[in-house]
Amino acid sequence: MRTLILSGVCLLLSFNLFSQANDTTYYSAYHVHLDYSEKEHAAYYELNNGKNREGKVDRFFPSHEPYGYAHYKQNILEGFSRTLFKNGRLKEEGNHSKLTKIGVWKLGFENGQSFATLEFGGDNSSNLYTVISLLDSLGNTLVKDGSGFYKGPEPFNMEATIEGEFRSGIKVGEWVRKKEGRTLDKENYSELGEFVSGTSWDKEGNIYHYTEREVQAEHVGGVEGWHKHLQRNLKYPKKAKRNNIEGAVFLSFIVDKNGEVSNVEVLKGIGYGCDEEAIRVVESSKWLPGLQRGQPVKSRMAFRIVFRLR
């Protein structure tokens, strides 16, 4: 029996190593596709070529332990996903709808203790989620039925801590976020949970004041400028014209802190040169970076470019 078990392990390792050499795709913790040269910064990898993902797809840590799995529909996150710690304990699980978290999500600590129960999809745009419960790593309840003063790890970013009051599942009053003893930001919320204003500090001590927690990256000319860029630069591929090919190419790409575009990839294409043309047009566009708590950040964007014959 021992010989059979060892043989099975060897076969599994051989398969993983072989797949890595041929069709492994690396991703950051925020599901951004990384180039092979960036794999040392990867949070996990999938055994595929980054395209045509459908149904359940297993994920692995770079050291090959199970990272969890996710469900896809036409290469886009859709359905249930689960992420694990290296020891196999639950880190987070819940549903996506077109890349966006929806419904109830459950989070855990590395020791196996439950951490948080959150709900996404509410009407309050100032709060990303509504808190149902929060516990510490010993199992003590800190927030029950959405109310209570909380000081502990930040959900989905356990390297930072947050401190403030939850009332009916949303933040009220002043909230402070810290990491390794350094204050990252302070924010103020109304009695109704609406975000009012905030102040953040970067590593150099520069101060940023903001009245919007997040500002999405946008084309330098706004929506109108983006449409003009497409009209002036998008060329219908000859092969697609000859074959009467029409449809939409769905892409994702990164806009960095300086507004530069990178990591353009086709999520769902139509072929006949249209995918390559869509990538070319996106790569030639100019963007303003997104802002998070007043500071420029790297953003992941998702767009579709429609090819229509007239």
VEXSEBA-368921 format. One record per residue: x, y, z of N, C-alpha, C, CB in turn; chain; residue in one letter. Coordinates in steps of 0.02 Angstrom, whole numbers, plus 50000, padded with zeros to 5 digits. Glycine has a CB too. Layout:
residues N
 n.east n.north  n.up ca.east ca.north ca.up c.east c.north  c.up cb.east cb.north cb.up c r
      X       Y     Z       X        Y     Z      X       Y     Z       X        Y     Z A a
...
END
This chain:
residues 310
 n.east n.north  n.up ca.east ca.north ca.up c.east c.north  c.up cb.east cb.north cb.up c r
  50042   49940 50000   50000    50000 50000  50043   50062 50000   49953    50001 50061 A m
  50097   50064 50038   50140    50123 50041  50170   50137 49972   50196    50113 50093 A r
  50190   50083 49936   50219    50093 49869  50169   50125 49822   50242    50026 49841 A t
  50105   50105 49826   50054    50132 49783  50043   50207 49797   49988    50094 49791 A l
  50042   50226 49861   50032    50296 49880  50089   50339 49854   50026    50303 49955 A i
  50151   50316 49863   50209    50354 49840  50208   50361 49764   50273    50321 49863 A l
  50187   50309 49730   50184    50313 49657  50134   50365 49635   50167    50245 49627 A s
  50077   50368 49670   50025    50417 49653  50050   50488 49662   49964    50407 49695 A g
  50087   50500 49717   50115    50566 49730  50163   50586 49675   50149    50569 49798 A v
  50206   50540 49655   50255    50554 49603  50221   50572 49537   50302    50495 49593 A c
  50167   50535 49521   50131    50549 49459  50101   50619 49461   50077    50497 49448 A l
  50073   50640 49518   50043    50705 49525  50094   50760 49516   50008    50712 49592 A l
  50152   50752 49549   50205    50802 49544  50230   50807 49472   50262    50786 49592 A l
  50237   50750 49440   50261    50750 49371  50212   50787 49326   50271    50678 49346 A s
  50147   50777 49337   50097    50810 49297  50100   50885 49307   50027    50784 49314 A f
  50106   50908 49370   50109    50979 49383  50170   51012 49352   50109    50992 49459 A n
  50227   50979 49358   50288    51007 49330  50285   51009 49254   50349    50966 49353 A l
  50257   50957 49225   50251    50955 49152  50204   51011 49128   50225    50887 49128 A f
  50148   51020 49164   50100    51070 49144  50128   51140 49151   50036    51064 49185 A s
  50168   51150 49204   50197    51216 49213  50240   51235 49153   50239    51218 49276 A q
  50274   51187 49125   50319    51202 49070  50281   51217 49006   50366    51144 49058 A a
  50215   51197 49003   50180    51203 48940  50121   51251 48942   50155    51136 48920 A n
  50080   51249 48995   50020    51290 48993  50001   51321 49060   49963    51249 48967 A d
  50049   51333 49103   50035    51365 49167  50027   51440 49158   50091    51350 49217 A t
  49975   51468 49190   49964    51540 49189  49965   51566 49260   49896    51557 49155 A t
  50006   51618 49272   50015    51645 49339  49971   51707 49350   50088    51663 49351 A y
  49948   51716 49412   49903    51772 49429  49923   51803 49495   49830    51748 49431 A y
  49906   51868 49502   49915    51902 49566  49856   51885 49611   49922    51979 49556 A s
  49858   51908 49674   49803    51896 49720  49739   51929 49697   49822    51921 49790 A a
  49745   51979 49652   49686    52013 49625  49666   51986 49557   49699    52088 49621 A y
  49691   51925 49540   49672    51889 49479  49697   51923 49415   49597    51882 49476 A h
  49751   51960 49421   49781    51991 49362  49831   51943 49332   49815    52058 49380 A v
  49826   51931 49267   49871    51886 49231  49941   51915 49229   49845    51874 49159 A h
  49990   51877 49253   50059    51900 49255  50099   51867 49199   50090    51884 49323 A l
  50148   51903 49174   50195    51874 49126  50238   51821 49162   50240    51928 49094 A d
  50266   51775 49122   50307    51722 49151  50365   51751 49191   50333    51676 49096 A y
  50392   51808 49168   50449    51840 49202  50430   51867 49271   50477    51896 49159 A s
  50364   51874 49283   50341    51901 49347  50315   51847 49394   50285    51952 49335 A e
  50328   51784 49378   50298    51729 49415  50318   51727 49489   50315    51664 49383 A k
  50376   51757 49506   50396    51757 49576  50350   51801 49618   50469    51781 49583 A e
  50310   51844 49586   50263    51887 49621  50192   51857 49621   50262    51956 49591 A h
  50185   51798 49593   50118    51768 49586  50091   51742 49652   50121    51711 49536 A a
  50025   51749 49660   49991    51720 49718  49971   51648 49703   49928    51763 49737 A a
  49955   51634 49639   49934    51566 49620  49942   51556 49545   49861    51553 49641 A y
  49934   51494 49524   49934    51479 49452  49877   51432 49436   50002    51449 49431 A y
  49858   51433 49372   49808    51387 49346  49840   51346 49290   49745    51425 49321 A e
  49818   51285 49283   49845    51241 49231  49805   51251 49166   49843    51167 49253 A l
  49815   51309 49135   49784    51324 49071  49824   51378 49037   49709    51345 49081 A n
  49803   51398 48979   49840    51450 48943  49809   51519 48952   49843    51434 48869 A n
  49765   51526 49003   49735    51591 49017  49677   51608 48972   49786    51644 49012 A g
  49654   51561 48931   49599    51574 48885  49549   51516 48888   49624    51584 48813 A k
  49488   51531 48868   49436    51480 48861  49422   51440 48925   49455    51432 48806 A n
  49427   51475 48982   49411    51442 49045  49335   51435 49051   49440    51481 49105 A r
  49313   51376 49069   49241    51363 49074  49230   51313 49131   49213    51335 49007 A e
  49180   51328 49173   49166    51284 49229  49217   51290 49285   49163    51213 49205 A g
  49226   51237 49323   49271    51237 49380  49344   51233 49358   49255    51179 49428 A k
  49386   51279 49384   49458    51279 49369  49496   51279 49434   49477    51342 49325 A v
  49540   51229 49443   49580    51223 49504  49638   51272 49502   49606    51152 49513 A d
  49657   51296 49562   49713    51343 49569  49764   51314 49619   49688    51413 49592 A r
  49828   51334 49610   49881    51308 49652  49928   51364 49673   49919    51252 49616 A f
  49955   51359 49734   50009    51403 49755  50069   51390 49710   50027    51393 49830 A f
  50115   51439 49701   50176    51427 49663  50215   51367 49688   50220    51489 49664 A p
  50207   51351 49753   50241    51292 49783  50200   51228 49773   50253    51304 49857 A s
  50145   51233 49734   50104    51176 49711  50051   51151 49760   50149    51121 49695 A h
  50045   51180 49821   49989    51161 49864  49925   51190 49835   50000    51186 49937 A e
  49867   51158 49848   49803    51184 49823  49790   51254 49849   49746    51137 49842 A p
  49774   51300 49804   49757    51369 49822  49681   51378 49825   49787    51419 49771 A y
  49645   51332 49792   49573    51335 49790  49548   51323 49720   49548    51402 49816 A g
  49490   51351 49704   49462    51344 49637  49413   51400 49624   49428    51275 49629 A y
  49394   51408 49561   49345    51458 49542  49305   51433 49482   49379    51526 49525 A a
  49246   51459 49474   49204    51442 49417  49204   51499 49367   49132    51425 49439 A h
  49207   51481 49303   49209    51529 49249  49152   51516 49199   49277    51528 49213 A y
  49131   51569 49166   49085    51563 49110  49114   51605 49054   49012    51588 49130 A k
  49132   51571 49001   49164    51604 48943  49224   51646 48965   49113    51648 48906 A q
  49266   51616 49008   49330    51644 49030  49322   51702 49080   49368    51668 48970 A n
  49262   51714 49106   49250    51768 49154  49226   51737 49219   49199    51819 49127 A i
  49252   51762 49277   49232    51737 49342  49156   51740 49349   49266    51776 49398 A l
  49125   51683 49360   49052    51680 49365  49035   51618 49407   49018    51678 49294 A e
  49007   51629 49466   48989    51573 49508  49034   51568 49570   48993    51509 49469 A g
  49035   51510 49600   49067    51500 49665  49143   51495 49659   49040    51438 49698 A f
  49178   51526 49706   49251    51519 49710  49272   51509 49783   49287    51581 49680 A s
  49328   51476 49791   49353    51460 49858  49428   51469 49859   49333    51387 49879 A r
  49455   51503 49910   49526    51514 49918  49548   51486 49985   49544    51589 49912 A t
  49606   51452 49985   49631    51418 50045  49697   51449 50068   49640    51344 50032 A l
  49712   51439 50133   49779    51451 50157  49822   51391 50138   49780    51463 50235 A f
  49888   51397 50146   49932    51341 50127  49919   51278 50168   50004    51362 50135 A k
  49892   51286 50230   49878    51227 50271  49811   51195 50254   49879    51246 50344 A n
  49778   51221 50202   49715    51192 50180  49653   51221 50213   49716    51120 50193 A g
  49662   51267 50260   49604    51298 50293  49572   51350 50248   49626    51331 50360 A r
  49508   51362 50259   49472    51411 50218  49496   51482 50230   49398    51406 50232 A l
  49511   51518 50176   49527    51588 50180  49467   51631 50162   49586    51605 50134 A k
  49434   51615 50106   49374    51651 50086  49335   51610 50034   49391    51720 50058 A e
  49269   51619 50033   49228    51585 49984  49164   51624 49973   49212    51513 50006 A e
  49140   51622 49911   49079    51657 49893  49069   51656 49818   49080    51728 49919 A g
  49020   51694 49795   49002    51694 49724  49023   51758 49688   48928    51685 49717 A n
  49036   51751 49623   49049    51808 49579  48995   51812 49526   49119    51801 49546 A h
  48982   51872 49503   48941    51882 49444  48978   51932 49400   48869    51909 49464 A s
  49004   51906 49344   49044    51947 49298  49100   51984 49335   48999    51998 49261 A k
  49141   51946 49370   49200    51970 49406  49185   52004 49472   49239    52018 49362 A l
  49121   52020 49486   49102    52057 49546  49076   52011 49601   49049    52110 49529 A t
  49100   52021 49662   49075    51982 49719  49002   51997 49731   49117    51995 49782 A k
  48962   51945 49742   48891    51954 49758  48871   51907 49814   48847    51942 49695 A i
  48817   51924 49848   48790    51880 49899  48833   51875 49961   48780    51812 49871 A g
  48824   51822 49998   48860    51811 50062  48928   51780 50049   48819    51766 50109 A v
  48979   51810 50079   49047    51783 50077  49069   51766 50148   49096    51834 50045 A w
  49105   51710 50154   49131    51688 50219  49207   51688 50218   49104    51618 50237 A k
  49238   51713 50271   49310    51716 50277  49332   51679 50339   49334    51789 50279 A l
  49394   51653 50338   49420    51617 50395  49491   51637 50413   49417    51543 50382 A g
  49512   51617 50473   49582    51627 50494  49622   51565 50476   49586    51641 50571 A f
  49688   51572 50475   49732    51516 50457  49727   51458 50507   49804    51540 50453 A e
  49706   51473 50569   49700    51419 50619  49634   51381 50613   49706    51448 50688 A n
  49593   51399 50562   49530    51364 50552  49470   51398 50583   49535    51296 50578 A g
  49482   51450 50623   49427    51486 50655  49391   51531 50605   49453    51528 50714 A q
  49324   51536 50611   49286    51581 50569  49306   51653 50583   49211    51571 50579 A s
  49309   51694 50531   49330    51763 50538  49273   51812 50524   49388    51778 50491 A f
  49242   51807 50464   49192    51857 50445  49138   51826 50401   49225    51915 50408 A a
  49078   51855 50409   49023    51841 50363  49000   51908 50336   48964    51802 50398 A t
  49005   51918 50270   48991    51982 50239  48941   51972 50182   49056    52014 50212 A l
  48905   52025 50166   48858    52020 50110  48871   52076 50060   48786    52023 50136 A e
  48880   52057 49997   48891    52105 49943  48826   52114 49904   48948    52080 49896 A f
  48820   52174 49874   48762    52186 49831  48709   52229 49861   48732    52122 49811 A g
  48725   52264 49917   48676    52309 49947  48670   52374 49909   48695    52323 50019 A g
  48625   52417 49933   48613    52481 49900  48660   52536 49922   48542    52503 49912 A d
  48698   52524 49976   48741    52577 50003  48807   52577 49965   48753    52568 50078 A n
  48817   52625 49919   48876    52626 49877  48939   52647 49915   48865    52673 49819 A s
  48932   52676 49975   48990    52697 50013  49024   52637 50046   48970    52748 50066 A s
  48989   52583 50054   49017    52523 50085  49018   52467 50034   48976    52502 50148 A n
  49076   52435 50027   49082    52381 49978  49040   52322 49997   49155    52360 49971 A l
  49030   52313 50062   48991    52256 50087  48957   52275 50152   49037    52194 50096 A y
  48908   52234 50171   48875    52241 50236  48901   52187 50282   48797    52237 50229 A t
  48921   52205 50342   48948    52156 50390  48891   52122 50427   48996    52191 50439 A v
  48894   52056 50428   48846    52017 50467  48878   51998 50534   48823    51954 50429 A i
  48941   51974 50531   48976    51957 50594  49052   51959 50583   48955    51887 50619 A s
  49089   51975 50637   49162    51974 50637  49185   51944 50703   49191    52045 50627 A l
  49234   51898 50698   49261    51865 50758  49336   51874 50759   49242    51790 50758 A l
  49367   51863 50818   49439    51862 50821  49464   51791 50812   49465    51892 50888 A d
  49530   51782 50811   49558    51716 50796  49547   51664 50850   49632    51723 50784 A s
  49521   51686 50908   49505    51639 50962  49431   51620 50963   49524    51670 51029 A l
  49393   51650 50917   49322    51634 50913  49277   51682 50951   49311    51566 50937 A g
  49306   51735 50980   49265    51783 51015  49229   51829 50966   49308    51825 51064 A n
  49164   51839 50975   49125    51881 50930  49136   51954 50945   49050    51864 50936 A t
  49156   51992 50894   49169    52064 50901  49112   52105 50872   49235    52083 50868 A l
  49083   52081 50817   49026    52114 50786  48973   52060 50775   49045    52149 50717 A v
  48913   52072 50803   48859    52024 50799  48798   52057 50768   48841    51994 50868 A k
  48767   52023 50721   48708    52051 50686  48723   52120 50657   48649    52054 50734 A d
  48785   52130 50635   48803    52192 50601  48822   52250 50645   48749    52212 50559 A g
  48822   52242 50711   48836    52299 50755  48890   52283 50806   48773    52320 50791 A s
  48932   52334 50822   48984    52326 50872  49046   52365 50853   49001    52252 50880 A g
  49089   52378 50903   49153    52411 50890  49203   52358 50871   49177    52451 50953 A f
  49240   52372 50817   49286    52321 50791  49357   52348 50786   49263    52297 50723 A y
  49404   52307 50808   49474    52320 50799  49507   52254 50782   49506    52353 50863 A k
  49530   52248 50720   49560    52184 50699  49579   52185 50626   49512    52127 50712 A g
  49594   52127 50597   49616    52123 50527  49562   52150 50480   49633    52051 50509 A p
  49584   52179 50425   49538    52203 50374  49518   52146 50329   49570    52261 50333 A e
  49453   52135 50319   49432    52081 50273  49463   52089 50204   49356    52080 50267 A p
  49486   52034 50176   49518    52030 50110  49587   52064 50108   49473    52062 50059 A f
  49610   52089 50164   49678    52118 50167  49702   52112 50239   49679    52194 50143 A n
  49716   52051 50260   49730    52037 50330  49798   52063 50354   49726    51964 50343 A m
  49838   52093 50308   49901    52123 50329  49889   52190 50363   49947    52132 50269 A e
  49830   52220 50352   49813    52284 50383  49760   52273 50437   49786    52334 50330 A a
  49755   52320 50485   49704    52318 50536  49659   52380 50529   49736    52314 50607 A t
  49597   52373 50549   49550    52428 50547  49517   52435 50616   49496    52418 50492 A i
  49495   52496 50631   49466    52509 50697  49410   52560 50690   49519    52535 50746 A e
  49350   52542 50716   49293    52587 50712  49229   52550 50730   49287    52618 50643 A g
  49172   52584 50720   49108    52556 50739  49066   52535 50678   49069    52606 50781 A e
  49038   52475 50683   48988    52452 50635  48919   52460 50666   49001    52378 50614 A f
  48873   52484 50627   48804    52490 50650  48758   52468 50594   48788    52563 50673 A r
  48718   52417 50608   48674    52388 50557  48714   52366 50496   48619    52438 50536 A s
  48774   52342 50509   48815    52313 50455  48859   52361 50417   48772    52280 50408 A g
  48855   52426 50432   48894    52474 50394  48937   52517 50441   48849    52519 50353 A i
  48989   52548 50414   49033    52590 50453  49001   52657 50470   49099    52601 50416 A k
  49011   52680 50532   48989    52747 50552  49045   52780 50591   48923    52743 50595 A v
  49047   52848 50590   49098    52884 50628  49167   52879 50597   49101    52859 50698 A g
  49219   52887 50638   49288    52886 50614  49316   52815 50613   49332    52931 50657 A e
  49350   52799 50558   49383    52734 50551  49457   52746 50536   49350    52692 50495 A w
  49500   52705 50568   49572    52711 50559  49598   52644 50532   49608    52730 50626 A v
  49642   52647 50482   49673    52587 50454  49748   52592 50462   49655    52578 50380 A r
  49780   52538 50487   49851    52538 50500  49884   52474 50472   49865    52544 50576 A k
  49949   52479 50463   49989    52421 50443  50057   52427 50475   49995    52416 50365 A k
  50074   52376 50513   50139    52373 50548  50151   52437 50589   50196    52363 50497 A e
  50099   52460 50621   50104    52519 50665  50099   52586 50630   50168    52516 50701 A g
  50100   52586 50563   50096    52649 50525  50024   52662 50504   50143    52647 50463 A r
  50000   52723 50517   49932    52740 50497  49928   52749 50421   49909    52805 50532 A t
  49885   52711 50389   49876    52715 50317  49825   52768 50298   49854    52647 50289 A l
  49769   52770 50335   49718    52820 50320  49668   52825 50377   49682    52802 50255 A d
  49633   52882 50377   49577    52894 50423  49518   52917 50381   49596    52948 50478 A k
  49459   52887 50395   49400    52904 50356  49341   52919 50402   49383    52846 50309 A e
  49296   52961 50377   49236    52980 50415  49174   52960 50377   49236    53055 50429 A n
  49127   52929 50414   49063    52907 50386  49006   52939 50425   49058    52829 50388 A y
  48951   52952 50390   48893    52982 50422  48856   52930 50464   48845    53013 50369 A s
  48805   52952 50500   48764    52906 50540  48726   52857 50496   48715    52946 50584 A e
  48719   52873 50433   48685    52828 50386  48735   52784 50349   48644    52868 50336 A l
  48799   52789 50367   48849    52747 50336  48877   52774 50271   48822    52681 50324 A g
  48861   52837 50255   48886    52866 50193  48956   52893 50204   48839    52922 50169 A e
  49002   52878 50157   49070    52904 50162  49070   52979 50153   49116    52870 50110 A f
  49105   53015 50198   49107    53088 50196  49174   53113 50169   49095    53117 50266 A v
  49229   53093 50201   49295    53117 50180  49348   53073 50211   49306    53191 50200 A s
  49410   53079 50185   49465    53040 50211  49532   53073 50200   49464    52972 50181 A g
  49581   53049 50237   49650    53072 50230  49695   53010 50230   49671    53121 50287 A t
  49740   53006 50182   49786    52948 50180  49858   52972 50177   49769    52903 50120 A s
  49904   52928 50194   49975    52942 50194  50011   52886 50156   50003    52948 50266 A w
  50058   52904 50111   50097    52853 50078  50160   52838 50118   50116    52875 50006 A d
  50202   52794 50093   50262    52774 50131  50311   52830 50143   50297    52717 50096 A k
  50309   52881 50100   50354    52938 50107  50325   52992 50153   50370    52967 50039 A e
  50264   52981 50177   50232    53029 50221  50192   53083 50185   50284    53061 50262 A g
  50185   53078 50120   50144    53126 50083  50070   53117 50102   50154    53117 50006 A n
  50035   53174 50107   49965    53173 50129  49918   53182 50069   49953    53229 50181 A i
  49864   53143 50069   49814    53148 50016  49745   53155 50048   49816    53085 49969 A y
  49709   53207 50028   49640    53216 50052  49593   53196 49996   49628    53290 50074 A h
  49539   53162 50013   49494    53138 49961  49421   53137 49986   49515    53068 49939 A y
  49376   53144 49938   49305    53140 49953  49272   53082 49915   49270    53206 49935 A t
  49312   53046 49876   49291    52984 49844  49342   52930 49861   49284    52993 49766 A e
  49318   52875 49888   49365    52822 49909  49399   52791 49849   49327    52768 49949 A r
  49364   52783 49794   49393    52753 49734  49371   52792 49673   49372    52679 49728 A e
  49419   52805 49629   49405    52837 49565  49432   52791 49512   49437    52909 49560 A v
  49389   52769 49467   49409    52722 49416  49455   52754 49365   49348    52692 49381 A q
  49503   52716 49341   49546    52740 49287  49502   52756 49227   49601    52687 49268 A a
  49520   52807 49189   49481    52825 49130  49525   52850 49074   49428    52877 49148 A e
  49499   52846 49014   49535    52872 48956  49545   52947 48965   49496    52856 48890 A h
  49601   52973 48940   49617    53044 48951  49561   53091 48926   49683    53061 48917 A v
  49523   53068 48878   49468    53110 48852  49401   53089 48878   49467    53107 48778 A g
  49400   53047 48930   49337    53023 48956  49304   52974 48908   49290    53081 48970 A g
  49239   52962 48919   49202    52915 48877  49202   52938 48804   49131    52905 48903 A v
  49191   53003 48795   49189    53031 48728  49257   53023 48693   49169    53104 48730 A e
  49310   53035 48731   49377    53027 48703  49393   52955 48684   49429    53052 48752 A g
  49368   52908 48725   49378    52836 48710  49343   52818 48645   49352    52792 48768 A w
  49281   52842 48636   49244    52827 48575  49279   52858 48514   49172    52853 48580 A h
  49305   52918 48521   49341    52950 48466  49404   52911 48449   49358    53022 48484 A k
  49438   52886 48501   49499    52847 48490  49483   52784 48449   49532    52827 48557 A h
  49427   52751 48465   49407    52692 48427  49389   52710 48355   49347    52658 48461 A l
  49351   52763 48346   49331    52784 48278  49391   52800 48234   49285    52844 48282 A q
  49442   52832 48263   49500    52854 48224  49550   52797 48212   49535    52911 48260 A r
  49553   52749 48257   49608    52700 48254  49587   52628 48239   49644    52702 48317 A n
  49525   52610 48254   49505    52541 48244  49496   52526 48169   49439    52526 48282 A l
  49530   52474 48145   49526    52454 48075  49496   52384 48071   49596    52457 48041 A k
  49448   52376 48026   49415    52310 48019  49463   52263 47982   49347    52317 47980 A y
  49483   52208 48013   49529    52162 47980  49501   52136 47913   49545    52102 48026 A p
  49543   52132 47862   49521    52110 47796  49493   52039 47798   49578    52114 47746 A k
  49525   51996 47837   49503    51927 47841  49433   51922 47871   49552    51885 47883 A k
  49420   51965 47922   49353    51965 47952  49301   51992 47903   49353    52008 48016 A a
  49319   52042 47863   49273    52069 47813  49255   52016 47762   49304    52130 47778 A k
  49307   51981 47737   49295    51930 47685  49248   51875 47709   49361    51900 47662 A r
  49251   51861 47774   49210    51806 47802  49148   51831 47839   49252    51765 47850 A n
  49133   51897 47830   49073    51926 47862  49071   51913 47938   49010    51898 47830 A n
  49127   51921 47970   49131    51910 48042  49113   51973 48080   49202    51886 48062 A i
  49065   51968 48126   49045    52022 48170  49043   51997 48242   48976    52051 48149 A e
  49045   52043 48289   49040    52023 48359  49081   52068 48405   49062    51951 48368 A g
  49084   52048 48467   49120    52088 48518  49180   52050 48545   49072    52107 48576 A a
  49236   52086 48552   49296    52058 48584  49299   52086 48655   49362    52077 48543 A v
  49300   52042 48704   49304    52062 48774  49377   52058 48797   49259    52018 48819 A f
  49402   52113 48825   49472    52116 48846  49478   52139 48918   49512    52162 48799 A l
  49534   52122 48949   49553    52152 49012  49624   52178 49005   49548    52100 49072 A s
  49641   52230 49044   49708    52258 49040  49722   52297 49104   49717    52303 48978 A f
  49786   52314 49113   49808    52350 49173  49824   52422 49154   49868    52315 49205 A i
  49801   52468 49195   49822    52538 49191  49863   52551 49254   49760    52589 49184 A v
  49929   52566 49246   49972    52573 49304  49966   52643 49335   50045    52560 49286 A d
  50006   52656 49386   50002    52719 49423  50017   52780 49381   50049    52718 49481 A k
  50051   52770 49324   50068    52825 49279  50021   52830 49219   50139    52817 49255 A n
  49970   52787 49218   49923    52787 49162  49944   52745 49103   49913    52857 49139 A g
  49999   52706 49111   50022    52664 49056  49982   52599 49053   50097    52647 49065 A e
  49969   52575 48992   49930    52514 48981  49977   52454 48974   49885    52521 48919 A v
  49958   52398 49006   49998    52337 49000  49953   52276 49011   50058    52337 49051 A s
  49981   52217 49002   49946    52154 49015  49878   52150 48980   49937    52144 49089 A n
  49875   52171 48917   49812    52167 48880  49800   52094 48860   49814    52213 48817 A v
  49741   52068 48878   49726    51999 48860  49653   51992 48838   49741    51951 48919 A e
  49641   51947 48793   49574    51935 48767  49538   51885 48813   49576    51909 48693 A v
  49482   51905 48840   49442    51860 48882  49396   51817 48838   49401    51900 48933 A l
  49369   51849 48787   49326    51813 48739  49334   51846 48672   49251    51812 48763 A k
  49357   51809 48622   49370    51838 48557  49325   51810 48502   49441    51827 48539 A g
  49334   51837 48442   49297    51813 48384  49342   51793 48326   49248    51866 48360 A i
  49408   51801 48336   49456    51778 48286  49458   51820 48223   49441    51708 48268 A g
  49489   51791 48170   49494    51822 48104  49530   51890 48107   49425    51831 48074 A y
  49576   51898 48154   49614    51960 48160  49583   52012 48205   49624    51988 48093 A g
  49520   52003 48225   49486    52052 48267  49516   52056 48337   49411    52035 48272 A c
  49536   51999 48365   49565    51998 48432  49630   52038 48433   49579    51926 48455 A d
  49672   52027 48383   49736    52062 48379  49726   52138 48368   49779    52034 48322 A e
  49675   52155 48328   49661    52226 48315  49636   52261 48379   49610    52234 48258 A e
  49594   52226 48416   49569    52254 48479  49626   52267 48528   49516    52208 48510 A a
  49672   52219 48532   49730    52227 48576  49772   52287 48554   49774    52163 48576 A i
  49783   52293 48489   49824    52348 48463  49794   52416 48481   49831    52342 48388 A r
  49729   52423 48473   49696    52486 48486  49699   52504 48560   49623    52484 48462 A v
  49690   52454 48604   49694    52466 48676  49765   52487 48695   49673    52404 48716 A v
  49815   52452 48668   49884    52467 48684  49905   52537 48662   49930    52416 48653 A e
  49871   52565 48613   49889    52632 48588  49850   52687 48623   49876    52635 48513 A s
  49807   52669 48670   49765    52720 48704  49802   52750 48763   49699    52688 48727 A s
  49780   52810 48785   49810    52845 48840  49759   52852 48897   49836    52915 48818 A k
  49783   52840 48959   49737    52837 49016  49760   52880 49075   49729    52765 49038 A w
  49712   52898 49116   49725    52929 49181  49720   52873 49233   49676    52988 49197 A l
  49768   52868 49280   49767    52813 49328  49707   52817 49375   49831    52812 49368 A p
  49688   52759 49401   49636    52758 49452  49664   52783 49518   49608    52687 49460 A g
  49620   52804 49562   49640    52829 49628  49606   52788 49681   49622    52904 49636 A l
  49644   52769 49731   49616    52735 49789  49637   52773 49852   49639    52660 49792 A q
  49588   52798 49887   49600    52840 49946  49646   52899 49927   49632    52799 50003 A r
  49634   52927 49868   49670    52986 49845  49736   52973 49812   49682    53030 49902 A g
  49761   52911 49814   49827    52895 49787  49821   52855 49722   49868    52856 49838 A q
  49865   52871 49672   49864    52833 49609  49879   52759 49622   49915    52863 49559 A p
  49841   52715 49589   49850    52643 49598  49847   52608 49530   49796    52615 49646 A v
  49873   52548 49529   49867    52505 49470  49796   52477 49469   49920    52447 49472 A k
  49764   52481 49410   49695    52460 49404  49687   52407 49350   49650    52520 49388 A s
  49641   52362 49361   49623    52313 49310  49558   52335 49276   49616    52241 49340 A r
  49559   52340 49210   49502    52363 49173  49474   52307 49129   49521    52424 49129 A m
  49410   52310 49116   49378    52261 49071  49334   52300 49021   49336    52209 49111 A a
  49344   52288 48957   49308    52324 48905  49288   52275 48850   49350    52381 48876 A f
  49241   52297 48810   49225    52259 48749  49230   52306 48690   49153    52227 48753 A r
  49254   52280 48634   49259    52318 48572  49218   52281 48520   49333    52327 48549 A i
  49169   52316 48492   49121    52285 48445  49143   52296 48373   49049    52312 48456 A v
  49143   52242 48335   49157    52245 48263  49090   52233 48227   49212    52191 48241 A f
  49069   52283 48188   49004    52278 48154  49012   52301 48081   48951    52320 48190 A r
  48992   52259 48034   48994    52277 47963  48934   52319 47946   48996    52213 47920 A l
  48945   52368 47901   48890    52411 47880  48874   52401 47807   48906    52484 47893 A r
END
